[in-house]
Amino acid sequence: MAGVRRALIVATDEYSDPKLTSLNAPATDARALADVLRDEAVGGFGVKTVFNRPSHDIELAIAEFFGAGKYGDTLLAHFSCHGVKSPSGELYFATTNTDLSDAFKLKVTGVPSALVRDAMEESRASLILCLVDCCYSGAFVKLAKAADTVDLTERLGGKGRAVITASTSLQLALDGEEEPSLFTHAVIDGLRSGEADRDLDGLISLDELYNFVHDRVTSRNPNQTPVKSFDVQGEVYVARRSTPVTRPAPLEPDLLADARALVTYKRLGAVQGLAHVLDEKHPGRSLAARLELARLASHDDSLSVRSQAQKVLDAAGELPTPAIPDYEPASATRGGPTVEDRPVKEQAPDIDTTHTDTNTDTETDTETDTETEADGGGGIPGRWHPVALKRAGLTAAGLIGVLVIGGYTWQALNGDDSTSGVTSGVEESGPVLPDTELLVAAKDPQLGQGIFGFDTETGNTRLILHDPAAGFPTISEDRQWMVYLTTRGEAPGGIPRLARVDGSNDARLLDSVASQDCPFTTRPAFSQDGGLLAAICVDANGQSVGLGIIDPDGHLVRLVRQDDFRGAPTWTGDGRIIVMRDVEGDDTTALWAISADGEAQEPVTDGLDGSDSHPDWSDHGLLFLRDRDGSSNVVYQESVDARGVSPITVSGSAQSPTWAPSDEPAVVWLEPATEGVGKTLWLKAFGDTSPIELNTGAYGPPAWGSR
């Protein structure tokens, strides 16, 4: 029987007891969370808020909320306040009138967690989710919420009951100044953006919500680890995805193999199989099926396959929008909850990301890596993504065309390989990095350490992503996305991560399968059309595994195995990748052009005039370093296939050159500072008589234009 969906949001940020510091986040928390929960396109909850009330009012609201629950109902409760533990060890939620002067007053002025536990267990509601945004540390420090340690997941649970807490029993849950707290903000963002829907089925399950919140919180603060306590049967869904699914989910390997088979009858069978996928009402797989059908309708060499695929596409309706299934509680008696407490990440040490880069800048600057998760990147909605197809009215000839689906543009181009020849389809609403601004890993005594934006015109610097282990940024062609590495001590390479240019949507680039073949990479490079990334994969010892081609979903599309690839690659305008390789029998390096399929490999330079390294291609030509007699100079070729080079005047030994994203050629590079420590950023605009010194600091390799 379908029940009702109700939510109770309890938030307290003002306290009469001076020992309880005022909080900034709960007011914003309550409003933002209430808005997203009552949104019919997301939660469809009837929401009641209890904001800054004394203990007896909150206790009455709790009793009425859980007491009214009936079979088939779904209840969601959210608490954001101080948490206090009595001398006997009982946890209390602090209210406006909570008195900490003695234990007896605490008992009658705080809301005991036992009340919430009992109310959850005794309620007749089929499903109850409780979100608790409190911390349990003994110190009241700036931006922290409460006192004393307690493990809440030991106290709440039951059949059809789920609890997600902001942190473990030994951690702080941070409260931001006039912004949602880290935990609650992750809950709101995961629901509102749809990013928590990781399997792309259009629904957000309990596990998906927890996994999204866990990954988001720990990526921002490694010392805070959300914990879940679930006692439910089967898959449980809490909300629907309100944003359109813009990334295809994986299809069954056998079905995909049949669709690519050489024999016609298998491809015809695949068309029928893809039609069945469209009937599954799974948005991600439906989108993947439409993509595959569009390819067959447009490019298959069999007229019967093309016509059948086109017929299925013509009959296809809108992408499905599934409803939230009702939770059916089990009839078995309640048992104890299963508690999962993921390992807490260790804080990365404050190490200068540029300190090892003193000679030829071989793109191996490293730092302690704080990643502990096996998978947190591939398959996350909201990532950079090439565009795909026209949904309805597809024609088999020429360009398939363009269609806007839910505000997102899709396009499919001619070509047999669905992973190449696509154009950028990044969401237009995202932030764009100004053309005058470059990205660079740096350490600033006031702002901290991480990825910075440096404006080449004004000299202004801003912190974009705070992470002491972050380095080697790369910018997408449309300047909306960046990829960077979390470095790992002295070992070459790092773990690639993808984020928007404002530091949001930060996630691991490679999925868990790709990470097995490509555990670490050098600095990645975006293709000119924005559809793929290239990176040199390295093993744990820093040894080259080969050239990896990566798609927007974090899949390793292709791995060109070669153990002598070095440094960071760059894409050319004709779809080749320039890499650095050792010159056989000589202690130098040369540049080679590799086709995206790895079949064609030819030298670009021979390394006879010195080691050639650090390539960066743009329409102006191929930029690279030439190290001769221990001094590196910036040079460029007017094309990849040209042999003559033109030098660019440098004052010392240059490092990490990069083209500017402008019609007029300009170059930025690093040089060791002439006095003291650090490195100097230099800018050379063609036609000027001399380079311009931009700034000196603790800089890593810069990124200005797309590589």
C-alpha positions in Angstrom: 0.0 0.0 0.0 1.4 3.4 -1.0 1.9 5.6 2.0 2.9 9.3 2.5 6.3 10.8 2.5 7.0 13.2 5.4 10.2 14.9 6.6 11.1 16.6 9.9 14.0 19.0 10.0 15.2 20.1 13.4 17.9 22.8 13.4 19.3 24.8 16.3 21.9 27.5 16.0 21.2 29.8 19.0 21.8 28.7 22.6 21.1 30.4 25.9 24.0 28.5 27.6 27.2 30.4 26.9 29.1 27.1 26.9 27.3 26.2 23.6 28.7 28.4 20.9 26.3 29.7 18.2 26.4 27.9 14.9 26.2 29.4 11.4 25.1 26.5 9.2 21.8 25.2 10.6 19.6 28.1 9.4 20.9 27.7 5.8 20.8 23.9 6.3 17.1 23.9 7.2 16.0 26.1 4.4 18.0 24.5 1.6 17.3 20.9 2.7 13.6 21.6 3.1 13.4 23.1 -0.4 15.0 20.0 -2.1 13.0 17.5 0.0 9.7 19.0 -0.8 10.5 19.4 -4.5 8.2 17.0 -6.3 10.9 16.3 -8.9 13.3 15.1 -6.2 11.8 14.0 -2.8 8.1 14.8 -2.9 8.2 15.0 1.0 5.8 17.0 3.1 8.3 19.0 5.2 8.0 20.3 8.7 10.8 22.5 10.2 11.5 23.0 13.9 13.9 25.8 14.1 15.5 27.2 17.3 13.0 25.8 19.8 13.3 24.7 23.4 13.6 21.0 24.3 10.0 20.3 25.1 8.8 21.7 21.7 11.3 19.5 19.9 10.4 16.4 21.9 6.7 17.0 21.2 7.5 17.4 17.4 9.5 14.2 17.4 6.7 12.3 19.2 4.0 13.6 16.8 6.2 13.0 13.7 7.1 9.4 14.4 3.8 8.6 16.1 1.8 9.5 13.0 3.8 7.1 10.9 1.7 4.3 9.3 2.5 1.2 7.3 3.7 2.2 3.8 4.9 5.6 5.0 8.5 6.9 4.4 9.8 9.3 7.1 13.0 11.3 7.0 14.4 13.2 10.0 17.3 15.6 10.0 19.0 17.0 13.1 21.6 19.8 12.9 22.7 21.1 16.3 25.3 20.6 19.1 25.7 17.1 20.5 26.4 16.7 24.2 27.2 13.6 26.3 26.2 13.3 29.9 28.6 12.0 32.6 26.7 8.7 32.3 27.4 8.5 28.6 24.0 9.4 27.2 23.9 11.5 24.1 21.7 14.6 24.0 20.8 17.0 21.2 21.2 20.5 22.4 18.3 23.0 22.1 17.9 26.7 22.8 17.3 26.1 26.5 19.8 23.4 27.1 21.6 24.0 30.4 25.0 22.4 30.9 25.5 23.6 34.4 24.9 20.1 35.8 23.9 16.6 34.6 20.4 16.8 36.0 19.5 20.0 34.1 20.9 18.5 31.0 18.5 15.6 31.3 15.5 17.9 31.3 16.7 20.6 28.9 18.4 18.5 26.2 16.7 16.0 23.8 17.9 12.5 24.6 19.0 10.5 21.6 17.2 7.6 23.3 13.9 9.4 22.6 14.7 9.5 18.9 15.8 5.9 18.9 12.7 4.7 20.7 10.4 6.8 18.4 12.1 5.3 15.3 11.7 1.7 16.6 8.1 2.1 17.8 6.9 4.0 14.7 4.7 2.0 12.4 6.2 3.7 9.3 7.7 1.2 6.9 10.9 3.2 6.2 12.7 5.8 8.3 15.9 7.6 7.4 17.6 9.7 10.0 20.4 12.2 9.1 22.4 13.5 12.0 24.8 16.5 11.5 26.5 16.8 14.8 30.0 16.1 16.1 31.2 14.6 19.4 34.5 16.1 20.4 35.3 17.6 23.8 36.7 20.9 22.5 34.7 23.9 21.4 36.9 25.3 18.7 36.2 27.7 15.8 33.9 26.1 13.2 33.3 23.0 15.3 30.0 22.1 16.8 30.0 20.1 20.0 31.4 18.2 23.0 32.3 14.7 24.0 32.6 11.5 22.0 29.8 9.0 21.3 29.0 6.5 18.6 25.5 7.3 17.5 25.2 4.3 15.2 25.3 2.1 18.3 22.1 3.6 19.5 19.8 3.9 16.6 18.6 1.2 14.2 15.9 -1.4 13.3 14.2 -3.1 10.4 13.4 -0.6 7.7 15.6 1.9 9.6 18.7 3.8 8.3 21.0 6.3 9.9 23.7 8.4 8.3 25.9 10.5 10.6 28.2 13.4 9.6 31.3 11.7 11.1 32.5 8.8 13.2 32.4 8.8 17.0 35.8 10.4 17.2 35.5 13.1 14.7 34.3 16.7 14.3 31.5 17.7 11.9 32.4 21.1 10.6 30.0 24.0 10.6 30.7 26.6 7.9 30.2 30.4 8.3 26.8 31.3 6.8 26.9 28.3 4.4 25.6 24.7 4.7 27.8 22.4 6.7 30.0 20.0 4.8 27.8 17.0 5.5 24.4 18.6 4.9 25.7 20.5 1.9 26.8 17.1 0.4 23.3 15.7 1.1 21.6 18.7 -0.6 23.9 18.7 -3.6 23.7 15.0 -4.2 19.9 15.2 -4.2 19.4 18.5 -6.0 22.1 17.9 -8.7 21.2 14.2 -9.3 24.9 13.4 -8.9 24.1 10.8 -6.2 22.4 8.7 -8.9 25.5 6.8 -9.7 24.0 3.9 -11.7 22.0 6.4 -13.8 18.7 4.7 -13.2 16.9 8.0 -12.4 16.6 7.1 -8.7 18.8 7.8 -5.7 19.1 4.8 -3.3 20.2 4.9 0.3 23.6 3.4 -0.7 24.1 5.8 -3.5 23.3 8.8 -1.2 25.7 7.6 1.5 28.4 6.8 -1.0 28.1 10.3 -2.6 28.1 12.0 0.8 31.0 10.0 2.0 33.1 10.7 -1.0 32.2 14.4 -1.1 32.9 15.0 2.6 36.2 13.0 2.7 37.5 14.7 -0.4 37.0 18.1 1.2 38.1 17.0 4.7 40.0 13.8 5.1 39.5 14.0 8.8 35.7 13.7 8.6 34.2 10.3 7.7 30.4 9.9 7.5 29.1 6.6 8.8 26.0 4.6 7.8 23.9 2.2 9.8 21.3 0.5 7.6 18.9 -2.2 8.6 16.8 -2.5 5.5 15.7 -5.3 3.0 16.9 -5.0 -0.6 17.5 -1.8 -2.5 15.8 1.3 -0.9 15.2 4.5 -2.8 14.9 7.9 -1.1 14.5 10.3 -4.0 14.4 10.6 -7.8 16.9 12.4 -10.1 15.5 15.7 -11.2 18.2 16.5 -13.7 18.3 14.7 -17.1 20.6 11.7 -17.5 23.3 12.9 -19.9 25.7 10.1 -19.7 25.0 6.5 -20.9 25.2 3.6 -18.5 27.1 0.5 -19.5 25.2 -2.0 -21.6 25.5 -5.8 -21.2 28.9 -6.9 -22.8 27.3 -9.7 -24.8 24.7 -7.3 -26.3 27.4 -4.8 -27.1 29.5 -7.5 -28.7 26.6 -8.6 -30.9 26.0 -5.0 -32.0 29.6 -4.8 -33.1 29.7 -8.4 -34.6 30.9 -9.0 -38.2 27.9 -11.2 -39.1 24.6 -9.5 -39.9 22.2 -11.8 -38.0 24.0 -11.0 -34.7 23.6 -7.3 -35.3 19.9 -7.7 -36.2 19.5 -9.6 -32.9 21.3 -6.8 -31.1 18.8 -4.3 -32.5 15.9 -6.3 -30.9 18.0 -6.5 -27.7 18.5 -2.8 -27.7 14.8 -2.3 -28.2 14.2 -4.4 -25.0 16.6 -2.1 -23.1 14.5 0.9 -24.1 11.5 -0.8 -22.5 13.4 -1.3 -19.2 12.7 2.3 -18.1 16.3 2.8 -17.1 17.4 6.3 -18.3 21.1 5.6 -18.4 20.8 2.3 -20.3 18.1 3.7 -22.5 20.4 6.5 -23.5 23.2 4.0 -24.2 20.8 1.9 -26.3 19.8 5.0 -28.3 23.5 5.8 -28.9 24.2 2.3 -30.2 21.0 2.3 -32.3 21.9 5.6 -33.8 25.3 4.3 -34.8 23.8 1.2 -36.4 21.1 3.3 -38.2 23.8 5.6 -39.5 26.8 3.5 -40.3 26.0 -0.2 -40.5 26.9 -1.7 -43.9 23.7 -3.8 -43.9 20.5 -2.1 -45.2 18.3 -4.4 -43.1 20.3 -3.5 -39.9 20.1 0.2 -40.7 16.4 0.1 -41.4 15.5 -2.0 -38.3 17.6 0.3 -36.1 16.0 3.4 -37.5 12.5 1.9 -37.0 13.3 1.3 -33.3 14.6 4.8 -32.9 11.6 6.3 -34.6 9.3 4.5 -32.1 11.3 5.5 -29.1 9.7 8.0 -26.8 11.1 10.3 -24.2 13.8 9.1 -21.8 12.0 7.4 -18.9 11.4 9.1 -15.6 10.9 6.4 -13.0 8.8 6.8 -9.9 10.2 6.2 -6.4 9.2 2.6 -5.5 7.5 2.0 -2.2 9.5 0.2 0.5 8.1 -3.1 1.4 9.3 -4.0 4.9 10.2 -7.6 5.7 8.0 -9.6 8.1 10.9 -11.0 10.0 11.7 -9.7 13.5 14.1 -6.8 13.8 17.8 -7.4 14.2 20.8 -5.3 14.9 21.9 -2.8 12.3 24.9 -3.3 10.1 27.4 -0.5 10.7 29.9 0.5 8.1 32.6 2.9 9.2 35.0 3.5 6.3 38.7 4.1 7.1 39.6 7.6 7.9 42.0 9.2 5.5 45.3 10.6 6.9 45.9 14.3 6.4 48.5 15.0 3.8 51.6 16.7 5.1 52.3 20.3 4.2 54.9 19.7 1.6 55.8 22.1 -1.2 54.6 20.5 -4.5 57.4 22.2 -6.4 60.5 21.3 -4.3 61.7 18.4 -6.4 61.4 20.3 -9.7 64.9 21.8 -9.9 66.5 20.5 -13.1 64.8 19.3 -16.3 61.2 19.3 -14.8 60.4 15.7 -15.8 56.8 16.0 -14.6 57.5 13.7 -11.6 57.0 16.2 -8.8 55.3 14.3 -6.1 53.7 14.4 -2.6 52.1 12.1 -0.2 49.0 10.6 -1.7 46.0 10.6 0.6 43.7 8.5 -1.6 42.4 5.3 0.0 39.3 4.5 -2.0 39.5 2.1 -4.9 36.8 3.8 -6.9 35.4 7.3 -6.7 35.6 8.8 -10.1 34.3 7.0 -13.2 30.6 7.0 -13.5 29.8 10.1 -11.5 27.1 12.3 -13.1 28.0 15.9 -13.8 31.4 15.1 -15.2 32.9 16.5 -18.4 31.3 14.7 -21.3 31.4 14.7 -25.1 28.1 15.0 -26.8 26.3 12.0 -28.3 23.1 11.8 -30.3 19.8 13.2 -31.5 17.1 11.3 -29.7 14.2 11.1 -32.2 13.8 11.6 -35.9 17.4 10.3 -36.6 18.4 10.0 -40.2 21.0 7.6 -41.5 22.8 9.9 -43.8 25.4 12.5 -43.0 25.5 14.2 -39.7 22.9 12.8 -37.4 22.1 16.2 -36.2 21.6 18.1 -32.9 18.8 17.9 -30.3 18.5 19.5 -26.9 17.3 17.0 -24.3 16.4 18.6 -21.0 18.7 21.5 -21.6 21.7 19.4 -22.7 22.9 19.4 -26.3 23.7 16.0 -27.9 25.3 15.4 -31.2 26.6 12.3 -33.1 29.1 12.5 -35.9 29.9 10.2 -38.7 32.5 7.6 -37.9 32.6 3.9 -36.9 34.3 4.4 -33.6 31.9 5.8 -31.0 34.8 6.9 -28.8 36.3 9.3 -31.3 35.4 12.3 -33.4 33.0 13.7 -30.8 32.6 17.3 -29.9 32.4 18.8 -26.4 29.1 18.6 -24.6 30.0 20.1 -21.2 27.0 21.6 -19.4 26.9 25.2 -20.5 26.0 26.4 -17.0 29.4 25.7 -15.6 32.0 28.3 -14.7 34.6 29.2 -17.3 38.2 30.0 -16.6 39.1 33.5 -18.1 41.6 33.4 -21.0 43.9 35.6 -19.1 44.1 33.2 -16.1 46.4 30.1 -15.9 46.3 27.3 -13.4 49.3 26.4 -11.3 50.1 24.3 -8.2 51.5 26.6 -5.6 52.0 27.2 -1.9 51.0 30.5 -0.4 51.6 31.3 3.3 48.2 33.0 3.6 46.0 31.0 1.3 47.5 27.6 1.7 48.6 25.0 -0.8 46.8 23.6 -3.8 45.7 24.6 -7.3 45.7 28.4 -7.8 44.4 30.7 -10.6 47.0 33.3 -11.6 45.8 36.2 -13.8 48.6 37.0 -16.3 47.3 40.6 -16.8 46.7 41.7 -13.2 48.9 39.4 -11.3 46.0 38.5 -9.0 46.1 35.0 -7.4 43.2 33.0 -6.0 43.0 29.6 -4.4 40.8 27.3 -6.4 41.3 23.9 -4.8 42.9 23.4 -1.4 44.9 20.1 -1.4 48.6 20.0 -0.5 48.9 16.9 -2.7 47.4 18.5 -5.9 49.6 19.3 -8.8 50.1 19.3 -12.6 46.7 20.8 -13.7 45.4 20.5 -17.2 42.6 22.7 -18.7 39.9 21.5 -21.1 39.5 23.2 -24.5 36.3 25.0 -23.4 38.0 26.0 -20.1 35.3 24.6 -17.9 37.1 21.6 -16.6 40.5 20.6 -15.2 42.3 17.4 -14.5 45.1 17.4 -11.9 47.2 14.8 -10.0 47.2 13.9 -6.4 50.9 13.2 -6.1 52.5 10.5 -4.0 55.8 11.4 -2.3 58.9 10.9 -4.4 57.3 8.3 -6.7 56.6 9.5 -10.3 53.0 10.1 -11.4 49.9 10.4 -9.3 46.2 9.7 -9.2 44.3 11.8 -11.8 41.2 13.7 -10.6 38.6 15.6 -12.6 37.0 18.9 -11.3 35.4 22.0 -12.6 37.7 25.0 -12.9 36.2 26.4 -9.7 37.2 23.2 -7.8 33.6 21.8 -7.6 32.5 18.3 -8.9 35.9 17.0 -7.8 36.2 13.3 -8.3 38.6 10.6 -9.3 39.0 10.4 -13.1 39.6 6.7 -13.6 37.0 4.0 -12.6 38.1 1.0 -10.6 38.6 -1.2 -13.6 40.7 1.3 -15.5 42.8 1.8 -12.3 43.9 -1.8 -12.4 45.7 -1.3 -15.7 46.5 2.3 -15.1 47.1 2.8 -11.4 48.9 6.2 -11.7 49.5 8.6 -14.6 51.6 11.5 -15.5 49.9 14.9 -16.4 46.9 14.1 -18.6 46.0 16.0 -21.8 42.5 16.8 -23.2 41.9 16.1 -26.9 41.2 19.1 -29.1 37.6 18.3 -29.4 37.2 17.7 -25.6 36.0 14.1 -26.0 39.0 12.2 -24.7 42.0 12.4 -22.4 45.5 11.0 -22.9 48.0 10.2 -20.2 51.1 8.1 -19.7 50.1 5.2 -17.3 52.8 4.2 -14.8 52.9 1.5 -12.2 53.6 1.8 -8.4 57.4 2.0 -9.1 56.9 4.8 -11.7 57.7 2.5 -14.6 55.8 3.3 -17.8 52.9 1.0 -18.6 51.9 2.7 -21.8 49.8 5.5 -23.3 46.2 5.5 -21.9 43.2 6.9 -23.8 40.4 7.8 -21.3 36.8 8.6 -22.0 34.6 10.9 -19.9 33.1 8.0 -17.9 36.6 7.2 -16.5 36.9 4.1 -18.7 40.3 3.2 -20.2 39.3 3.1 -23.9 42.7 2.0 -25.1 46.1 1.3 -23.7 49.1 1.5 -26.0 51.6 -0.5 -24.1 55.1 0.9 -24.3 57.7 1.0 -21.5 59.7 3.9 -22.8 57.1 6.7 -22.8 57.9 9.6 -20.5 56.5 12.8 -19.2 53.2 14.4 -20.2 51.6 14.0 -23.6 49.8 16.6 -25.8 47.2 16.2 -28.6 47.7 17.6 -32.1 45.0 19.1 -34.2 44.8 15.9 -36.4 44.1 13.6 -33.4 47.6 12.3 -32.8 49.3 12.3 -29.4 52.9 13.6 -29.0 54.8 11.8 -26.3 58.4 11.8 -25.1 60.5 8.6 -25.5 64.0 7.5 -24.7 66.4 7.5 -27.7 67.7 3.9 -28.1 71.4 3.7 -27.4 71.6 7.3 -26.3 71.1 9.2 -23.1 68.6 11.6 -24.6 64.9 11.8 -25.3 62.9 12.6 -28.5 59.3 13.3 -29.3 57.1 10.9 -31.2 53.6 11.2 -32.7 51.3 8.3 -31.8 47.9 7.7 -33.5 45.0 7.4 -31.1 44.6 3.7 -31.9 48.4 3.1 -31.3 48.9 1.6 -34.8 51.0 4.5 -36.3 54.1 5.7 -34.5 56.6 8.1 -36.0 59.4 10.3 -34.7 58.8 14.1 -34.6 62.3 14.9 -33.4 65.4 12.8 -33.2 67.1 13.9 -30.0 70.4 14.4 -31.8 70.5 18.1 -30.8 69.8 17.4 -27.2 66.9 15.9 -25.2 63.5 17.1 -26.4 60.7 17.0 -23.8 57.6 18.6 -22.4 55.6 19.0 -25.6 52.6 21.3 -25.8 50.7 21.7 -29.1 48.4 24.5 -30.3 47.4 26.0 -33.7 50.6 28.0 -33.4 52.8 24.9 -33.6 54.5 22.4 -31.4 56.1 23.9 -28.3 58.8 21.9 -26.3 62.0 22.0 -24.3 65.4 21.3 -25.9 68.0 20.5 -23.3 71.5 21.0 -24.6 74.6 21.0 -22.5 72.6 21.1 -19.4 70.5 24.2 -20.2 66.9 23.9 -21.3 65.5 26.4 -23.8 62.0 26.8 -25.1 61.6 26.1 -28.8 58.8 25.5 -31.2 58.1 24.0 -34.6 55.5 25.5 -36.9 53.9 22.1 -37.4 54.3 18.6 -36.0 55.9 17.4 -39.2 58.3 20.3 -39.6 62.0 19.8 -38.6 63.3 23.3 -38.2 62.8 24.9 -34.7 62.6 28.5 -33.7 64.0 29.4 -30.2 62.2 31.6 -27.6 64.6 33.7 -25.6 64.9 32.6 -21.9 67.1 34.1 -19.2 68.0 30.8 -17.6 67.1 27.2 -17.8 63.4 26.9 -18.7 60.8 24.4 -17.4 57.2 23.4 -18.3 56.4 25.7 -21.3 52.7 26.1 -22.2 50.9 28.0 -24.9 48.4 30.8 -24.1 44.8 30.2 -25.2 44.8 33.1 -27.6 44.8 33.8 -31.3 48.1 35.7 -30.9 50.9 33.4 -29.9 52.2 33.7 -26.4 54.1 31.3 -24.1 54.5 30.9 -20.3 57.2 28.9 -18.7 59.0 28.5 -15.4 62.6 29.2 -14.4 64.4 28.7 -11.1 64.4 31.9 -9.2 67.7 33.9 -9.5 67.6 34.7 -5.8 66.4 32.6 -2.9 64.0 29.6 -3.5 61.0 29.1 -5.7 60.4 29.6 -9.4 59.6 32.5 -11.6 56.8 32.6 -14.1 57.8 34.2 -17.4 55.5 35.3 -20.3 56.7 35.8 -23.8 54.3 37.3 -26.4 55.5 36.9 -29.9 56.7 40.2 -31.4 57.8 41.6 -28.1 61.5 42.2 -27.7 61.9 40.4 -24.4 60.0 38.1 -21.9 58.0 39.6 -19.1 58.6 38.4 -15.5 55.2 37.6 -14.0 55.9 36.5 -10.4 58.2 34.4 -8.3 56.8 31.8 -5.8 56.6 28.1 -4.9 55.1 27.1 -8.3 54.7 23.8 -10.0 54.1 23.3 -13.8 51.5 25.8 -15.1 48.6 25.2 -17.5 47.3 28.0 -19.6 45.8 26.7 -22.8 44.5 23.2 -23.4 47.2 20.6 -23.9 
